[in-house]
Amino acid sequence: MIDPITIEVIGSALSSIVEEMGEALIRASYSTNIKERRDCSTALFDVEGKTLCQAEHIPMHLGSFLELIPHIMRRHPVAEMRPGDVFCGNDAYEGGGTHLPDIVLAEPVFVDGAMIAWAVNLAHHADFADRGHAHIYQEGLRIPPIRLYRAGVLQEDVQALILLNCQVPRERLSDFRAQMAANRLGVRRLTGLCAKYGRDTVLQAGAALQDYAERKMRAGIATIADGVYRFGDRYDCPEVDGELDLSCEIRVSGDAMALHFEAPAQVRAGLNMTMTALLSTVYYAVKAIVDPSILPNAGLARALTVTAPAGTIVNCVHPAAVNGRLSLCQRVVDLIFGALAPAVPEKVTAAANGACFSITFAGHQPADGALWVYLETIGGGSGARFDKDGLDGVHVHMTNTSNLPVEALELEYPLTLMRYELVDGSGGAGRFRGGMGIRRVYRADHDCHVRVDGARILSAPWGLGGGLAGGMASVTASAPLDHGSGMLRRGDLIEVVTAGSGGYGRPEQRDPELVARDLAEQRIDAATVRAVYRV
């Protein structure tokens, strides 16, 4: 038996490795989406494809990691793998991914001639723009797990095929090289760890850490009263007309939890989720509620059972489009929080902005005609907590990217950011106020295509314990948009307002000093103070 201190030391070393891999990827990358917005993730997996450790980057990316290694091993015999092999994939159905822009590179780690683990990273290649989303064949290049490097040698024909199908190949090539650098660093650090402690000790520690995560998850679930908890919500986005009804049923029994989701049939739009996207969402949400300190490895999933009817928007099947699945994942988190609120009211938040609002521009540079693509995901309000106000203008739950600084945006692209501000009054009133949404107004300085995805345009983020709903989202453009897509001419404006978030507790219970502060900071107006807070 390996002693607990050694397990802890090795566990901390594994966490350090994936964090260092992530920083290397960000620092070496070329595209603004990675070097500035940090839209990437890194991880280590055992030889069976189970998560050993994932960096604290973006929870959604776990969905693109979960089935990648099993897909690789089904296509490529392990006996034929060699040091320096690197596999590349992104497909939602044949590659374990969740949407096509998230391209994963995986490299097996060998020690003493035996494969012991995988170094894996994902980068969101903001490239596949100005496309349809009726089915996945419209959404970009589908890459099953294939060798990009064979025994350390680049397969140039494979790389050429990928780059030929990209709109901005220079960015893609540089970002692929950054991904390679991150994986190679992970391989060096992990082999060095094995040299220091011994291969068998490191492998035993990895297994023990997964067991520890399982024990902590089960212990946390056991503190929740046995029972069946249900919640329903509505989802909207620019791609579809009207709203879609979603529901969740959570059954807690001892130290195990079963979650079942019901949703409409998959649609001819890019909002559908694969099962791996659903799993990563559930793992995040339950971990956040039960015990945020649980290690992010495969052990935490052992106490959870997740089901949803195949062919629905939360468990889609081929050939459903999946490009905008992240906003729907955010709504699934709200379902889980809403369902468990009666059982653990002090551990959940009111509804957050319920989306990952994204806007994508694509056009030609006025100077040389070169094609450019710019993606931005815009934060919103984070829900009020049991004993604290929500956070203003942040990414929540399944996404964790930064914004692109205004200076970098206007330097790289023919766009001008006219306004970038919090939306006063968009945080739901309550004993604790919900976080505020964001207003971002762009001006096109050259003709370009634009596409907007998001949610909470038709429904407001709900409050808890008597808290009021937060402000809703909106999109306004000078040019007409058809289901979120359109052409902007030079001088046209487009305004994106993201949703705020719900309040927690009855508004009249709010501390009068906090109400006065909100009024002074113009987060609310005098009429709201009188009518809602009764001050």
Backbone torsions as a table, in degrees:
resi	resn	phi	psi	omega
1	MET	NA	136.2	177.7
2	ILE	-83.9	139.2	-174.3
3	ASP	-77.8	153.4	-174.6
4	PRO	-61.0	-33.4	-178.5
5	ILE	-65.7	-43.7	177.9
6	THR	-63.2	-40.0	177.1
7	ILE	-59.1	-45.1	-178.9
8	GLU	-65.3	-41.7	180.0
9	VAL	-64.0	-44.2	-180.0
10	ILE	-68.6	-37.8	177.2
11	GLY	-61.2	-42.1	177.0
12	SER	-65.4	-36.0	177.9
13	ALA	-65.1	-41.3	177.9
14	LEU	-62.6	-41.7	177.5
15	SER	-62.5	-40.4	178.8
16	SER	-64.2	-37.1	-179.4
17	ILE	-62.4	-49.2	-176.8
18	VAL	-69.1	-33.2	176.8
19	GLU	-67.5	-40.1	178.3
20	GLU	-66.7	-38.1	175.2
21	MET	-58.5	-43.3	-179.5
22	GLY	-63.1	-43.0	179.3
23	GLU	-65.9	-37.3	177.8
24	ALA	-63.7	-41.2	179.4
25	LEU	-63.3	-44.7	-178.2
26	ILE	-66.2	-43.9	-176.1
27	ARG	-70.9	-29.6	-176.8
28	ALA	-91.7	-10.7	-174.0
29	SER	-75.3	165.7	-176.6
30	TYR	-111.0	-39.8	-174.2
31	SER	-73.4	149.1	178.3
32	THR	-63.4	-28.8	-176.9
33	ASN	-65.8	-26.1	-179.5
34	ILE	-104.7	-48.9	-174.7
35	LYS	-70.5	-27.8	-179.8
36	GLU	-106.2	-46.3	-174.1
37	ARG	-89.3	-11.1	173.6
38	ARG	60.2	40.6	-178.0
39	ASP	-87.3	75.2	-176.4
40	CYS	-162.2	167.2	178.2
41	SER	-151.1	157.9	179.5
42	THR	-136.6	154.1	-177.1
43	ALA	-161.9	163.4	169.6
44	LEU	-120.0	139.3	179.2
45	PHE	-126.1	152.3	174.8
46	ASP	-79.2	-179.9	-173.6
47	VAL	-66.1	-20.1	179.2
48	GLU	-89.4	-1.8	-179.5
49	GLY	88.0	16.1	176.9
50	LYS	-91.6	141.4	-175.0
51	THR	-66.9	123.3	171.0
52	LEU	-88.5	-42.2	-178.3
53	CYS	-165.1	138.5	176.2
54	GLN	-125.3	136.3	178.4
55	ALA	-64.7	155.2	-179.1
56	GLU	-82.4	69.6	179.6
57	HIS	-109.2	-87.9	-172.5
58	ILE	-128.6	112.8	-177.7
59	PRO	-55.9	-34.7	-177.7
60	MET	-58.6	-31.9	-174.6
61	HIS	-68.5	-17.2	174.6
62	LEU	-58.2	-32.4	179.5
63	GLY	-61.3	-32.0	178.3
64	SER	-82.3	-11.9	178.6
65	PHE	-93.1	-31.4	-165.6
66	LEU	-55.2	-43.6	-174.4
67	GLU	-109.0	3.3	-175.8
68	LEU	-63.9	-50.5	-176.6
69	ILE	-63.6	-45.6	174.4
70	PRO	-57.5	-39.1	177.0
71	HIS	-63.4	-41.4	178.5
72	ILE	-61.1	-46.7	-174.8
73	MET	-71.5	-24.3	174.3
74	ARG	-72.3	-30.3	-178.0
75	ARG	-92.1	-26.4	-172.8
76	HIS	-131.4	115.0	-179.7
77	PRO	-58.8	135.6	179.6
78	VAL	-60.6	-35.0	-178.6
79	ALA	-62.2	-21.9	-178.8
80	GLU	-94.7	-1.8	-179.5
81	MET	-80.7	146.8	-177.0
82	ARG	-133.4	156.3	173.3
83	PRO	-55.4	136.8	-178.1
84	GLY	94.1	-9.1	172.7
85	ASP	-66.5	140.3	175.5
86	VAL	-136.5	128.6	-179.1
87	PHE	-107.3	144.4	-175.9
88	CYS	-126.6	138.1	178.5
89	GLY	-164.4	159.4	176.8
90	ASN	-152.0	-9.1	-167.6
91	ASP	-70.1	141.5	-177.1
92	ALA	-76.0	-17.2	-176.2
93	TYR	-117.6	-30.9	-178.8
94	GLU	-116.2	7.1	-178.1
95	GLY	-137.5	2.9	177.9
96	GLY	78.7	6.5	-178.0
97	GLY	-82.1	-179.7	176.5
98	THR	-118.4	-25.9	166.7
99	HIS	-158.9	159.5	-165.8
100	LEU	-69.5	-32.0	178.6
101	PRO	-63.3	-23.3	179.8
102	ASP	-82.9	97.9	-178.0
103	ILE	-99.7	127.6	-174.8
104	VAL	-106.6	137.6	170.9
105	LEU	-115.8	129.6	-178.2
106	ALA	-127.5	131.5	-179.1
107	GLU	-126.1	123.8	177.0
108	PRO	-68.4	145.9	179.7
109	VAL	-107.6	125.8	-178.7
110	PHE	-113.4	138.7	173.6
111	VAL	-136.1	126.3	-178.5
112	ASP	55.0	38.0	175.9
113	GLY	81.1	-0.6	-178.8
114	ALA	-116.6	140.5	177.4
115	MET	-77.0	129.3	-175.7
116	ILE	-118.5	-19.2	-174.1
117	ALA	-168.3	-177.4	176.4
118	TRP	-132.4	134.9	168.3
119	ALA	-98.1	127.2	-170.3
120	VAL	-134.7	140.5	170.1
121	ASN	-145.2	159.8	-178.4
122	LEU	-131.9	136.7	172.8
123	ALA	-128.9	135.5	175.8
124	HIS	-82.7	110.1	179.3
125	HIS	-89.9	99.1	-176.8
126	ALA	-74.5	79.7	-170.6
127	ASP	-131.0	-42.0	-171.0
128	PHE	-79.7	75.8	-176.2
129	ALA	-107.1	167.8	176.5
130	ASP	56.3	49.5	-179.4
131	ARG	-129.7	163.2	176.0
132	GLY	-83.6	169.5	-178.9
133	HIS	-139.3	38.0	175.8
134	ALA	-74.5	-34.1	177.4
135	HIS	-155.1	170.7	-170.8
136	ILE	-67.7	-22.0	-179.4
137	TYR	-67.8	-17.1	177.7
138	GLN	-87.6	-12.0	-164.3
139	GLU	-92.9	-4.3	179.4
140	GLY	142.5	-170.3	179.9
141	LEU	-79.0	124.8	177.3
142	ARG	-91.0	123.6	-177.3
143	ILE	-119.0	109.1	170.0
144	PRO	-72.3	168.1	-179.7
145	PRO	-63.1	110.6	-179.1
146	ILE	-129.9	158.4	178.4
147	ARG	-76.7	122.9	171.6
148	LEU	-93.3	-32.9	173.1
149	TYR	-125.7	139.9	176.9
150	ARG	-120.7	111.4	-177.9
151	ALA	52.5	40.6	177.0
152	GLY	87.4	-2.0	-177.6
153	VAL	-104.6	123.7	179.0
154	LEU	-63.0	131.4	174.0
155	GLN	-86.8	90.9	-170.3
156	GLU	-63.6	-30.6	178.8
157	ASP	-68.8	-36.4	177.4
158	VAL	-66.3	-45.8	179.0
159	GLN	-61.7	-40.8	179.9
160	ALA	-63.2	-39.0	178.2
161	LEU	-62.6	-43.7	180.0
162	ILE	-64.8	-48.1	-176.1
163	LEU	-65.4	-32.4	179.5
164	LEU	-63.6	-26.4	-178.9
165	ASN	-95.4	10.0	178.5
166	CYS	-106.7	147.1	-177.4
167	GLN	-81.3	-29.1	179.0
168	VAL	-125.7	73.7	-171.6
169	PRO	-62.9	-30.6	-179.8
170	ARG	-63.0	-42.1	175.7
171	GLU	-62.3	-44.4	-176.9
172	ARG	-62.6	-43.8	-179.3
173	LEU	-61.0	-45.8	-179.5
174	SER	-65.8	-39.3	179.0
175	ASP	-70.0	-35.8	174.1
176	PHE	-59.9	-41.2	179.4
177	ARG	-64.9	-37.2	176.1
178	ALA	-65.3	-40.1	176.8
179	GLN	-62.6	-40.6	177.7
180	MET	-61.8	-43.1	179.6
181	ALA	-61.3	-39.7	179.6
182	ALA	-64.1	-44.7	179.6
183	ASN	-65.5	-43.1	179.9
184	ARG	-61.4	-36.9	175.6
185	LEU	-62.8	-44.2	178.7
186	GLY	-61.0	-39.8	178.4
187	VAL	-63.0	-45.5	-179.5
188	ARG	-62.5	-44.9	-177.7
189	ARG	-66.1	-39.6	-178.3
190	LEU	-71.4	-41.1	177.0
191	THR	-65.6	-34.6	175.8
192	GLY	-65.3	-37.7	177.1
193	LEU	-64.0	-40.7	178.0
194	CYS	-66.0	-36.8	178.0
195	ALA	-65.1	-32.5	-178.0
196	LYS	-78.8	-43.8	-173.5
197	TYR	-107.5	-13.1	-175.4
198	GLY	98.6	137.7	-176.8
199	ARG	-59.1	-47.1	-176.2
200	ASP	-63.4	-37.9	180.0
201	THR	-64.4	-43.4	179.2
202	VAL	-63.7	-42.1	179.6
203	LEU	-65.8	-40.5	177.8
204	GLN	-64.4	-38.4	178.8
205	ALA	-65.1	-39.9	177.5
206	GLY	-59.9	-43.8	177.8
207	ALA	-65.5	-40.5	-179.4
208	ALA	-66.2	-35.8	178.5
209	LEU	-65.8	-36.6	176.1
210	GLN	-66.5	-40.6	177.2
211	ASP	-63.1	-39.1	179.8
212	TYR	-64.1	-42.2	177.5
213	ALA	-61.4	-39.7	177.1
214	GLU	-62.3	-45.4	-178.9
215	ARG	-61.7	-42.5	180.0
216	LYS	-66.3	-39.1	178.3
217	MET	-64.2	-45.7	-179.7
218	ARG	-64.7	-39.1	178.9
219	ALA	-64.7	-38.6	178.0
220	GLY	-68.1	-42.3	178.7
221	ILE	-63.4	-36.1	-178.0
222	ALA	-63.8	-19.9	178.0
223	THR	-80.8	-10.0	178.0
224	ILE	-90.0	133.5	-178.2
225	ALA	-59.8	136.1	175.9
226	ASP	-58.0	144.2	178.4
227	GLY	157.8	-179.3	178.6
228	VAL	-115.3	126.3	-176.0
229	TYR	-121.3	134.2	-175.5
230	ARG	-129.9	153.1	176.4
231	PHE	-158.8	147.3	177.2
232	GLY	-131.1	153.9	179.4
233	ASP	-153.1	172.6	179.1
234	ARG	-118.3	148.2	-179.0
235	TYR	-126.8	137.3	175.9
236	ASP	-135.9	157.1	172.3
237	CYS	-159.7	160.7	-176.5
238	PRO	-60.6	-22.6	-175.5
239	GLU	-72.3	-24.6	-176.5
240	VAL	-124.0	153.7	176.9
241	ASP	-86.9	140.8	177.0
242	GLY	77.1	-159.3	-176.4
243	GLU	-126.2	154.8	-179.9
244	LEU	-114.5	132.8	-179.0
245	ASP	-87.4	132.4	179.1
246	LEU	-125.6	151.4	176.0
247	SER	-148.9	156.9	-179.4
248	CYS	-136.9	137.5	173.2
249	GLU	-122.8	123.5	-177.6
250	ILE	-116.5	125.3	179.5
251	ARG	-112.4	117.0	178.2
252	VAL	-103.3	125.7	-179.2
253	SER	-139.5	103.3	-179.0
254	GLY	65.1	-119.6	-178.8
255	ASP	-106.2	23.5	179.3
256	ALA	-127.7	154.2	-179.0
257	MET	-136.1	132.6	176.1
258	ALA	-117.2	130.1	-178.8
259	LEU	-120.4	128.0	178.7
260	HIS	-124.5	135.2	-177.2
261	PHE	-119.6	140.8	173.5
262	GLU	-119.8	140.0	-177.2
263	ALA	-159.2	163.4	178.1
264	PRO	-65.3	167.2	177.4
265	ALA	-62.1	150.8	178.9
266	GLN	-55.7	150.7	-171.5
267	VAL	-119.6	163.0	176.4
268	ARG	-83.7	67.6	179.5
269	ALA	-160.3	164.0	-171.5
270	GLY	-84.2	18.8	-174.5
271	LEU	-92.2	-4.8	-173.3
272	ASN	-68.4	150.3	179.2
273	MET	-112.3	138.0	168.9
274	THR	-79.6	167.9	178.5
275	MET	-62.1	-36.4	179.2
276	THR	-65.7	-33.5	174.9
277	ALA	-65.8	-40.5	177.7
278	LEU	-64.3	-43.4	-178.7
279	LEU	-62.2	-46.9	-178.8
280	SER	-62.3	-35.3	178.4
281	THR	-65.9	-45.3	179.3
282	VAL	-63.4	-45.0	-178.4
283	TYR	-60.0	-42.8	178.1
284	TYR	-62.0	-52.6	-172.0
285	ALA	-63.1	-44.6	-179.0
286	VAL	-67.3	-42.1	177.0
287	LYS	-58.9	-43.6	-179.0
288	ALA	-62.1	-35.4	-178.5
289	ILE	-82.7	-47.2	-172.2
290	VAL	-72.5	-51.1	-178.0
291	ASP	-169.5	99.9	-178.0
292	PRO	-61.6	-17.3	-178.6
293	SER	-82.8	-2.1	177.7
294	ILE	-61.0	135.4	-178.8
295	LEU	-62.9	138.4	-178.8
296	PRO	-81.3	72.1	176.4
297	ASN	-134.3	-179.4	-171.9
298	ALA	-65.8	-19.8	-177.4
299	GLY	-62.7	-31.1	-177.0
300	LEU	-65.8	-21.1	-176.5
301	ALA	-81.6	-13.8	-172.5
302	ARG	-66.2	-25.9	-179.1
303	ALA	-89.4	0.9	-173.7
304	LEU	-115.7	139.4	172.1
305	THR	-120.8	128.2	-175.8
306	VAL	-125.1	127.4	179.4
307	THR	-135.2	151.0	174.8
308	ALA	-163.2	143.3	-179.3
309	PRO	-60.2	133.4	176.8
310	ALA	-66.5	145.5	-180.0
311	GLY	86.5	9.1	175.8
312	THR	-102.7	171.5	-176.6
313	ILE	-68.5	-16.1	177.7
314	VAL	-100.2	-0.8	176.6
315	ASN	-156.0	67.5	-171.5
316	CYS	-77.4	163.1	177.3
317	VAL	-125.8	161.8	179.8
318	HIS	-53.9	136.0	8.3
319	PRO	-109.3	40.8	-175.8
320	ALA	-59.3	142.1	175.3
321	ALA	-76.5	147.1	-171.5
322	VAL	-136.9	8.8	-170.1
323	ASN	-57.9	-41.4	-175.8
324	GLY	-100.6	31.8	-173.3
325	ARG	-65.8	-18.1	-170.8
326	LEU	-66.6	-38.6	179.5
327	SER	-63.7	-37.8	177.0
328	LEU	-66.6	-37.1	175.6
329	CYS	-59.1	-39.3	177.9
330	GLN	-60.5	-37.7	179.6
331	ARG	-69.9	-32.3	176.0
332	VAL	-63.2	-38.2	175.1
333	VAL	-59.9	-44.7	178.1
334	ASP	-58.7	-39.4	178.0
335	LEU	-59.9	-45.2	-178.1
336	ILE	-66.9	-44.0	178.5
337	PHE	-62.7	-43.2	-179.8
338	GLY	-64.0	-38.9	-179.7
339	ALA	-66.4	-40.8	-174.8
340	LEU	-88.9	-3.9	-179.3
341	ALA	-57.3	-41.4	178.0
342	PRO	-65.4	-27.6	-176.7
343	ALA	-84.4	-40.2	-177.2
344	VAL	-134.8	66.5	-174.2
345	PRO	-60.6	-26.2	-178.0
346	GLU	-81.3	-6.7	-175.9
347	LYS	-110.0	-4.5	-179.1
348	VAL	-112.7	166.2	174.3
349	THR	-112.9	161.1	168.9
350	ALA	-64.4	169.7	-176.6
351	ALA	-58.8	132.2	173.6
352	ALA	-82.2	-166.3	-176.0
353	ASN	-65.8	-11.0	168.6
354	GLY	67.5	26.1	-176.5
355	ALA	-157.5	169.6	159.8
356	CYS	-124.0	85.6	-175.9
357	PHE	-65.5	124.5	179.8
358	SER	-127.7	148.6	174.8
359	ILE	-135.5	131.6	-177.5
360	THR	-124.4	127.4	175.2
361	PHE	-111.0	145.8	175.7
362	ALA	-146.6	137.1	-179.9
363	GLY	-170.7	-162.6	179.7
364	HIS	-117.8	134.8	178.8
365	GLN	-62.2	132.7	-177.8
366	PRO	-63.6	-26.2	-175.4
367	ALA	-75.6	-47.5	-174.1
368	ASP	-128.0	2.5	179.2
369	GLY	77.1	6.1	-179.6
370	ALA	-67.1	141.0	179.9
371	LEU	-73.4	138.1	176.3
372	TRP	-131.6	150.3	177.5
373	VAL	-135.8	128.5	179.2
374	TYR	-126.9	123.8	177.6
375	LEU	-114.2	135.2	172.5
376	GLU	-133.6	131.8	168.8
377	THR	-105.3	134.4	-169.6
378	ILE	-113.8	129.5	-178.6
379	GLY	-71.7	-169.7	179.6
380	GLY	-166.0	-154.6	-178.8
381	GLY	-81.8	143.4	171.7
382	SER	-103.3	135.0	-170.7
383	GLY	-60.4	147.5	175.7
384	ALA	-61.5	150.0	-178.5
385	ARG	-105.3	174.5	-176.8
386	PHE	-58.1	-32.8	-176.1
387	ASP	-136.4	15.9	-178.8
388	LYS	-148.5	155.2	172.2
389	ASP	-66.4	157.7	172.6
390	GLY	-74.6	172.3	-179.0
391	LEU	-97.1	145.3	-177.4
392	ASP	-93.7	134.9	168.1
393	GLY	57.3	52.8	-179.0
394	VAL	-130.1	159.8	167.7
395	HIS	-77.7	147.8	-175.1
396	VAL	-128.7	156.3	169.6
397	HIS	53.5	-102.9	-167.2
398	MET	-81.0	-10.2	179.2
399	THR	-124.1	151.5	-172.0
400	ASN	-150.9	35.1	-177.3
401	THR	-86.3	161.1	172.2
402	SER	-86.4	171.6	171.5
403	ASN	-90.2	161.8	173.5
404	LEU	-83.7	120.2	-179.9
405	PRO	-55.2	146.4	-176.7
406	VAL	-57.0	-41.5	-177.5
407	GLU	-61.8	-42.7	179.6
408	ALA	-68.1	-38.9	-179.9
409	LEU	-59.8	-52.0	-173.8
410	GLU	-74.1	-20.9	175.1
411	LEU	-75.3	-37.8	-173.3
412	GLU	-87.1	-31.8	-168.2
413	TYR	-130.2	154.1	177.9
414	PRO	-79.7	62.0	179.5
415	LEU	-136.4	151.4	174.1
416	THR	-126.3	132.0	177.9
417	LEU	-90.6	110.7	-174.4
418	MET	-82.3	-38.3	-179.8
419	ARG	-143.7	142.4	176.5
420	TYR	-150.4	104.7	-169.3
421	GLU	-157.1	162.5	171.7
422	LEU	-77.1	150.7	-178.8
423	VAL	-95.9	104.1	-178.9
424	ASP	-56.4	137.7	176.3
425	GLY	81.0	1.1	-176.7
426	SER	-85.0	-9.8	174.8
427	GLY	-82.4	127.4	-177.1
428	GLY	-61.8	138.2	-180.0
429	ALA	-70.4	151.2	178.3
430	GLY	175.5	179.0	172.3
431	ARG	-55.9	-36.3	170.4
432	PHE	-124.4	128.6	-171.4
433	ARG	-80.1	142.7	175.1
434	GLY	-72.2	158.4	178.3
435	GLY	-72.4	157.1	-175.7
436	MET	-93.1	152.7	175.9
437	GLY	-81.7	-176.4	-175.0
438	ILE	-121.7	142.7	169.5
439	ARG	-111.7	129.1	179.6
440	ARG	-135.5	120.3	-176.6
441	VAL	-117.7	123.2	-179.6
442	TYR	-108.9	148.0	169.3
443	ARG	-117.9	129.0	177.0
444	ALA	-79.2	122.1	177.2
445	ASP	-94.6	0.2	175.5
446	HIS	-157.9	153.8	-179.0
447	ASP	-56.9	138.2	179.3
448	CYS	-159.6	162.2	173.4
449	HIS	-90.7	146.8	178.3
450	VAL	-134.8	145.4	176.2
451	ARG	-140.1	133.7	-178.8
452	VAL	-122.1	131.5	173.2
453	ASP	-124.2	147.2	178.9
454	GLY	176.3	-163.4	-178.2
455	ALA	-160.4	179.8	-176.4
456	ARG	63.8	32.0	173.8
457	ILE	-84.8	-30.1	-177.6
458	LEU	-108.7	-9.7	178.4
459	SER	-140.2	153.2	-176.0
460	ALA	-99.6	150.6	175.8
461	PRO	-66.2	126.6	-173.1
462	TRP	-79.0	155.6	175.5
463	GLY	-99.4	174.4	179.1
464	LEU	-128.0	151.1	174.9
465	GLY	59.7	32.1	-178.3
466	GLY	94.6	-3.5	176.0
467	GLY	-68.7	151.2	-176.7
468	LEU	-90.8	161.6	-179.4
469	ALA	-69.6	154.8	176.6
470	GLY	-87.5	175.2	-179.8
471	GLY	-70.0	151.9	-177.9
472	MET	-90.9	165.4	-179.9
473	ALA	-89.2	165.2	176.1
474	SER	-159.2	157.2	175.7
475	VAL	-133.3	126.9	-180.0
476	THR	-132.1	131.3	-177.8
477	ALA	-135.6	151.0	175.7
478	SER	-65.6	-35.3	-179.7
479	ALA	-98.8	154.7	179.4
480	PRO	-68.3	141.9	176.6
481	LEU	-115.4	137.1	176.2
482	ASP	-109.1	105.2	-177.6
483	HIS	51.6	44.0	174.6
484	GLY	90.2	-2.1	-177.7
485	SER	-120.8	148.3	177.9
486	GLY	-178.1	-178.6	178.7
487	MET	-110.8	133.0	174.2
488	LEU	-104.8	132.9	173.3
489	ARG	-95.1	163.0	-178.8
490	ARG	-53.5	127.5	-179.7
491	GLY	95.1	-12.2	178.4
492	ASP	-68.7	150.9	178.4
493	LEU	-114.9	150.3	169.2
494	ILE	-138.7	130.3	-178.2
495	GLU	-113.6	128.6	175.1
496	VAL	-115.8	123.4	174.7
497	VAL	-115.6	119.3	179.7
498	THR	-91.1	160.3	-176.7
499	ALA	-70.4	152.9	169.9
500	GLY	-81.2	-138.5	-179.9
501	SER	-156.4	165.1	-175.0
502	GLY	-76.7	154.1	175.2
503	GLY	-89.1	167.1	-178.4
504	TYR	-126.6	123.6	179.5
505	GLY	87.4	161.5	-175.4
506	ARG	-68.6	134.9	-175.9
507	PRO	-58.6	-37.2	-176.6
508	GLU	-67.0	-10.9	178.1
509	GLN	-88.9	-1.8	-177.5
510	ARG	-69.8	142.1	178.2
511	ASP	-58.3	123.8	-178.9
512	PRO	-55.7	-31.2	178.2
513	GLU	-66.3	-35.5	178.0
514	LEU	-70.9	-36.2	176.2
515	VAL	-63.1	-43.5	179.2
516	ALA	-63.1	-38.3	178.2
517	ARG	-65.2	-44.1	178.3
518	ASP	-60.0	-39.6	179.6
519	LEU	-66.5	-42.4	-179.2
520	ALA	-65.6	-34.9	-179.4
521	GLU	-88.3	5.9	177.0
522	GLN	62.6	29.3	174.5
523	ARG	-80.4	-22.4	174.7
524	ILE	-139.1	167.1	177.8
525	ASP	-110.2	172.3	-175.7
526	ALA	-62.8	-35.9	-179.7
527	ALA	-63.3	-39.0	178.1
528	THR	-66.2	-39.6	178.9
529	VAL	-58.7	-43.8	-178.2
530	ARG	-73.1	-45.7	-171.6
531	ALA	-80.6	-36.4	-173.1
532	VAL	-100.1	-49.4	-177.3
533	TYR	-87.9	-12.4	175.5
534	ARG	57.7	41.5	178.7
535	VAL	-111.2	NA	NA
